[in-house]
Amino acid sequence: MAGFNPLPREIASGLFWLGDCLEQQYQGRSYHSYNAAFLVCGTEASMLIETGHPKDFPVIERQMIELLTVDRAPLRYLFITHQETPHSGGLGRVFQNWPDITVHGDVADYHLAFPQHADRLVPMEVGDEIDLGGRKFIGVEPVIRDLRTSLWGYDTAARCLFPGDGLAYSHYHQDGHCGLVAEEATSLDLQDVLAVFAERALFWTTTTDMNIYVDKLEALIEELGAQVIAPTHGLPVTDIGLTMPRVRDGFIMGGDPEINVGNTRSSEM
C-alpha cells in the first residue's frame, strides 16, 4: 500500500475528506493518523475546514483543485478549529492561492503572522452561521478542547460535526484502514488507539472524569441531530450509534483510573 492515498473521499453529499496519512512507530508497530482537512460544497460557496499539516498541504491543495474544477461552487471560506500547526499550518498558502477567501474561527493571533491579510480574518463564536447555499456551517461548543480557544463546527446538510482534536485516534496501515471510515475498519481497537492519542495529545484527559465530557459530547450530538463526525486526526464516524460506545470506552480508558473505575456506561447504551 506504500504510496497509495485513497483520499479525497466523499463521506456525505457535498462533504469531502482530504489529506494524507502520517506514519508513526509505537511499540514496534506502524500506526497511521490524519491531519485531515474537509471541503464542504454548497450551491453558492465552498468552505475548507482545517488546512492540514504543512507537509500535507501540497496534497490537500491538489485534492481541492481537483474537486473544485468539477462544477462546484468557488472556495470562499476557511474555518480552523484552533491554531496548532496540524490545523493551521497551510494558512499562508491558502491566503496566497485563494485571494478572495476569508478565515473564520479564533483568529486572534493570525494578524501577527499575516498582517497584510488582517482584513480577511473574521472572528467566529458559538452560534455564528455561514450560509454556503443549501447548507449552513455553524460554530458549536468545543466540549473536548485542545486549546482554550478551540471552536467546533457543524454542517447542516451533511449533519456533520467537526470536532477538531475532540475525537483523535490512529489506525492500522497494515490492516488497510487508510481512507476507511471508522465502521469499515473492523479490526481497529478504537478504545485503545483513542486512549493512547488522548494521553499524548490531550494530557489533561488523564487527570479527570471523562464521563463528564463524553456526556456533553453525546448531548451535543443529540441536540444537533448529527449523523456524521469528521475529526481532524481520526477516521470519520458515519454510524454514531455503533461507534460512540467504543469512543466512550476509549476516553474512560485514558482518563484518571481512580475517578473512572466502575464508572463507564457503554454497557448501558
Secondary structure, 3 states (H helix, E strand, C coil): CCCCCCCCEEEECCEEEECCEEEEEECCEEEEEECCEEEEECCCCEEEECCCCCCCHHHHHHHHHHHHCCCCCCEEEEEECCCCHHHHCCHHHHHHHCCCCEEEECCCCHHHHCHHHHHHEEECCCCCEEECCCCEEEEECCCCCCCCCCCEEEECCCCEEECHHHHCCCEECCCCCCCCCHHHCCCCCHHHHHHHHHHHHCHHHHHCCHHHHHHHHHHHHHHHCCCEECCCCCCCECCHHHHHHHHHHHHHHHCCHHHHCCCCCHHHC
